[in-house]
Amino acid sequence: QVQLQESGGGSAQAGGSLRLSCSASGYRVRRDYRGNYMAWFRQAPGKEREGVAGFNTGTGTSYFTSAVKGRFTLSADNAKNILYLEMDDLKPEDSAIYYCAADGRLGGNWWDRRNYNYWGQGTQVTVSS
């Protein structure tokens, strides 16, 4: 059974940093064979859930939406089986609940929430100006 647990959310000032963790069980965040997608999504009040960053678990390639490119980075700790989202230069518009997702098909789009079979419960990020 796949379980995803996010942590690391909280409050930050604009320009600050936070690191989110997605701890996975029953699912490998890095693999030597053909992988699939993991991703971070976020959902702000009154808005749809949007893809923020995607990760190919086989190649280790990262993808980012334009709004966060250059500010957010992804990394995977194979030993701990955690996918990290490092968020720098935070802006108030980054405030949202952030969700980890796994088991997305490579034939689909990493940013499409319909592509994923497993989700974490979410962690709140609040950025003040």
TAHU-V801714 format. One line per field, one symbol per residue. ss: DSSP state (2 for helix, 1 for strand, 0 for the rest). phi: phi as a letter, one per 30 degrees, with the letter a starting at -180 (. if undefined). burial: I if it has 9 or more other ideal C-beta (glycine too) atoms within 8 Angstrom, else O. A space follows every 50 residues. Layout:
ss = ???
phi = ???
burial = ???
This chain:
ss = 00111110011110000111111110000000000011111110000001 11111100000111000000011111100001111110000222011111 11110000000022200110001111110
phi = .dbbbdajdlcbdejdbbbccbccbiacdbbdcecbccaccbbceibddb dcabbdddcidcbbdddcdjccbcabcdddibccbccchdbedddldccc bbiddddccdccdddccbbddjbdbbccd
burial = OIOIIIOIIOOIOIOOIIIIIIIIIOIOIOOOOOIIIIIIIIIIOOOOOI IIIIIIIIOIOIIIIOOIOOOIOIOIIOOOIIIIIIIOOIOOOIOIIIII IIIIOIOIOIIIOOIIOIIIOIIIIOIOO
